[in-house]
Amino acid sequence: MASDASSFSQPNIPKFDGDYEYWSLLMENLLRSKEYWSVVETEVPTNNAELKLKDLKAKNYLFAAIDKNVLKTFTKRETSKQIWDSMKERYLGNEKVKRAQLNRLRRSFEVLTMKNGESVGDYFTRVMIIVNEMRSCGKSLNDIKIVEKILRTLTEKWNYVVCSIEESKNIDELSVDALQSSLLVHE
């Protein structure tokens, strides 16, 4: 009979594929679960052997996750924090880039409408992808704004359902998930 320790499988190390936001979310979670995130957040004192070992382990995970051609551009980075910060700066961008990206996402959100023949699930997916990208750029959107946007931009065939939802529910208290559930029932 296998012991609990031998039946536990190691989590896959998320490979960096150019999508920094997604990769960093997965990688941060992995490093937190291994209790190495603290050395990525703050620079390790050179006189602390325990923290230096944690830093080496965190670097090992980063090395396994990042393509060698990308890693070669970080040759002068000695700590996991320096590698992480370099990845963040290079792939997430500075404030100017973030602001431009946020403006692009706002525009995409403003002009977003449901396509004829599109399913409710597919439309919600498109909306939430943009919303989540905006959130990762620092723009917080509450459920009310998202719910109102969706109700306003459904195709004409949904008009009677929208009227019914607006009359029967308090839109200010309706979550995005509850709206999607209601619309899926009508689909």
C-alpha positions as a Python dict, from the first residue, in 0.01 Angstrom:
ca = {
    (1, 'M'): (0, 0, 0),
    (2, 'A'): (138, 339, -94),
    (3, 'S'): (199, 590, 180),
    (4, 'D'): (38, 933, 178),
    (5, 'A'): (373, 1099, 103),
    (6, 'S'): (445, 884, -201),
    (7, 'S'): (94, 925, -344),
    (8, 'F'): (119, 1306, -331),
    (9, 'S'): (206, 1444, -672),
    (10, 'Q'): (408, 1758, -721),
    (11, 'P'): (217, 2041, -890),
    (12, 'N'): (320, 2126, -1243),
    (13, 'I'): (543, 2428, -1268),
    (14, 'P'): (363, 2686, -1485),
    (15, 'K'): (569, 2756, -1796),
    (16, 'F'): (598, 3118, -1903),
    (17, 'D'): (442, 3151, -2249),
    (18, 'G'): (438, 3530, -2282),
    (19, 'D'): (117, 3587, -2085),
    (20, 'Y'): (278, 3741, -1779),
    (21, 'E'): (-41, 3811, -1586),
    (22, 'Y'): (-166, 3453, -1603),
    (23, 'W'): (177, 3302, -1545),
    (24, 'S'): (256, 3529, -1249),
    (25, 'L'): (-76, 3443, -1084),
    (26, 'L'): (-3, 3070, -1110),
    (27, 'M'): (364, 3108, -1019),
    (28, 'E'): (293, 3327, -716),
    (29, 'N'): (40, 3074, -591),
    (30, 'L'): (292, 2790, -636),
    (31, 'L'): (568, 2982, -456),
    (32, 'R'): (329, 3075, -173),
    (33, 'S'): (223, 2711, -134),
    (34, 'K'): (591, 2613, -105),
    (35, 'E'): (647, 2898, 145),
    (36, 'Y'): (905, 3067, -80),
    (37, 'W'): (707, 3378, -170),
    (38, 'S'): (858, 3585, 113),
    (39, 'V'): (1202, 3572, -52),
    (40, 'V'): (1052, 3684, -384),
    (41, 'E'): (879, 3980, -218),
    (42, 'T'): (1179, 4110, -25),
    (43, 'E'): (1552, 4103, -87),
    (44, 'V'): (1729, 3828, 109),
    (45, 'P'): (1996, 3935, 359),
    (46, 'T'): (2329, 3779, 259),
    (47, 'N'): (2404, 3672, 616),
    (48, 'N'): (2091, 3457, 660),
    (49, 'A'): (2164, 3098, 550),
    (50, 'E'): (1804, 2978, 589),
    (51, 'L'): (1665, 3257, 369),
    (52, 'K'): (1946, 3211, 115),
    (53, 'L'): (1843, 2845, 82),
    (54, 'K'): (1478, 2944, 36),
    (55, 'D'): (1588, 3194, -227),
    (56, 'L'): (1781, 2924, -413),
    (57, 'K'): (1473, 2700, -409),
    (58, 'A'): (1252, 2984, -536),
    (59, 'K'): (1508, 3056, -811),
    (60, 'N'): (1500, 2688, -904),
    (61, 'Y'): (1123, 2710, -962),
    (62, 'L'): (1168, 3028, -1166),
    (63, 'F'): (1444, 2868, -1372),
    (64, 'A'): (1217, 2570, -1444),
    (65, 'A'): (929, 2799, -1544),
    (66, 'I'): (1111, 3045, -1769),
    (67, 'D'): (1246, 2956, -2114),
    (68, 'K'): (1626, 2952, -2133),
    (69, 'N'): (1632, 3227, -2397),
    (70, 'V'): (1439, 3458, -2163),
    (71, 'L'): (1654, 3355, -1868),
    (72, 'K'): (1971, 3441, -2057),
    (73, 'T'): (1859, 3804, -2060),
    (74, 'F'): (1864, 3802, -1678),
    (75, 'T'): (2228, 3701, -1634),
    (76, 'K'): (2307, 3966, -1376),
    (77, 'R'): (2008, 3879, -1154),
    (78, 'E'): (2131, 3697, -845),
    (79, 'T'): (1814, 3657, -638),
    (80, 'S'): (1464, 3532, -703),
    (81, 'K'): (1334, 3882, -626),
    (82, 'Q'): (1558, 4035, -893),
    (83, 'I'): (1442, 3777, -1150),
    (84, 'W'): (1076, 3825, -1056),
    (85, 'D'): (1103, 4205, -1069),
    (86, 'S'): (1278, 4189, -1408),
    (87, 'M'): (1004, 3965, -1548),
    (88, 'K'): (738, 4196, -1411),
    (89, 'E'): (899, 4509, -1550),
    (90, 'R'): (964, 4357, -1890),
    (91, 'Y'): (633, 4180, -1947),
    (92, 'L'): (383, 4376, -1741),
    (93, 'G'): (516, 4717, -1833),
    (94, 'N'): (554, 5044, -1655),
    (95, 'E'): (275, 5281, -1553),
    (96, 'K'): (260, 5449, -1894),
    (97, 'V'): (215, 5116, -2067),
    (98, 'K'): (-46, 5010, -1810),
    (99, 'R'): (-241, 5332, -1862),
    (100, 'A'): (-239, 5284, -2239),
    (101, 'Q'): (-346, 4923, -2197),
    (102, 'L'): (-624, 5026, -1959),
    (103, 'N'): (-749, 5287, -2207),
    (104, 'R'): (-758, 5021, -2478),
    (105, 'L'): (-950, 4787, -2248),
    (106, 'R'): (-1197, 5061, -2149),
    (107, 'R'): (-1268, 5123, -2515),
    (108, 'S'): (-1315, 4750, -2576),
    (109, 'F'): (-1553, 4732, -2279),
    (110, 'E'): (-1751, 5035, -2400),
    (111, 'V'): (-1808, 4903, -2753),
    (112, 'L'): (-1866, 4541, -2651),
    (113, 'T'): (-2205, 4402, -2757),
    (114, 'M'): (-2351, 4057, -2788),
    (115, 'K'): (-2329, 3917, -3141),
    (116, 'N'): (-2632, 3771, -3317),
    (117, 'G'): (-2637, 3397, -3254),
    (118, 'E'): (-2383, 3420, -2972),
    (119, 'S'): (-2459, 3213, -2663),
    (120, 'V'): (-2498, 3372, -2320),
    (121, 'G'): (-2197, 3177, -2194),
    (122, 'D'): (-1974, 3296, -2478),
    (123, 'Y'): (-2081, 3658, -2432),
    (124, 'F'): (-2021, 3647, -2057),
    (125, 'T'): (-1679, 3496, -2122),
    (126, 'R'): (-1588, 3783, -2358),
    (127, 'V'): (-1711, 4042, -2108),
    (128, 'M'): (-1532, 3887, -1811),
    (129, 'I'): (-1203, 3850, -1999),
    (130, 'I'): (-1198, 4225, -2057),
    (131, 'V'): (-1316, 4298, -1700),
    (132, 'N'): (-1044, 4078, -1551),
    (133, 'E'): (-777, 4235, -1771),
    (134, 'M'): (-896, 4579, -1654),
    (135, 'R'): (-880, 4464, -1293),
    (136, 'S'): (-525, 4340, -1341),
    (137, 'C'): (-436, 4687, -1469),
    (138, 'G'): (-572, 4837, -1147),
    (139, 'K'): (-922, 4937, -1263),
    (140, 'S'): (-1190, 4798, -1036),
    (141, 'L'): (-1533, 4738, -1187),
    (142, 'N'): (-1819, 4651, -957),
    (143, 'D'): (-2092, 4401, -1041),
    (144, 'I'): (-2353, 4675, -1089),
    (145, 'K'): (-2160, 4829, -1378),
    (146, 'I'): (-2099, 4490, -1538),
    (147, 'V'): (-2462, 4378, -1496),
    (148, 'E'): (-2590, 4705, -1643),
    (149, 'K'): (-2348, 4675, -1934),
    (150, 'I'): (-2457, 4321, -2013),
    (151, 'L'): (-2829, 4401, -1989),
    (152, 'R'): (-2781, 4704, -2214),
    (153, 'T'): (-2586, 4517, -2482),
    (154, 'L'): (-2775, 4192, -2529),
    (155, 'T'): (-2927, 4136, -2872),
    (156, 'E'): (-3288, 4240, -2941),
    (157, 'K'): (-3420, 3888, -2890),
    (158, 'W'): (-3336, 3931, -2520),
    (159, 'N'): (-3543, 4251, -2472),
    (160, 'Y'): (-3837, 4075, -2306),
    (161, 'V'): (-3603, 3886, -2071),
    (162, 'V'): (-3417, 4206, -1981),
    (163, 'C'): (-3750, 4378, -1899),
    (164, 'S'): (-3853, 4082, -1686),
    (165, 'I'): (-3523, 4081, -1495),
    (166, 'E'): (-3532, 4457, -1441),
    (167, 'E'): (-3889, 4437, -1306),
    (168, 'S'): (-3843, 4132, -1087),
    (169, 'K'): (-3494, 4189, -944),
    (170, 'N'): (-3306, 4473, -780),
    (171, 'I'): (-3034, 4538, -1038),
    (172, 'D'): (-2818, 4713, -775),
    (173, 'E'): (-2798, 4385, -582),
    (174, 'L'): (-2777, 4143, -875),
    (175, 'S'): (-2441, 3970, -911),
    (176, 'V'): (-2287, 3887, -1246),
    (177, 'D'): (-2318, 3515, -1166),
    (178, 'A'): (-2688, 3550, -1076),
    (179, 'L'): (-2753, 3740, -1400),
    (180, 'Q'): (-2575, 3476, -1605),
    (181, 'S'): (-2776, 3203, -1431),
    (182, 'S'): (-3104, 3385, -1505),
    (183, 'L'): (-3014, 3434, -1868),
    (184, 'L'): (-2902, 3073, -1910),
    (185, 'V'): (-3244, 2958, -1788),
    (186, 'H'): (-3407, 3164, -2064),
    (187, 'E'): (-3160, 3048, -2327),
}
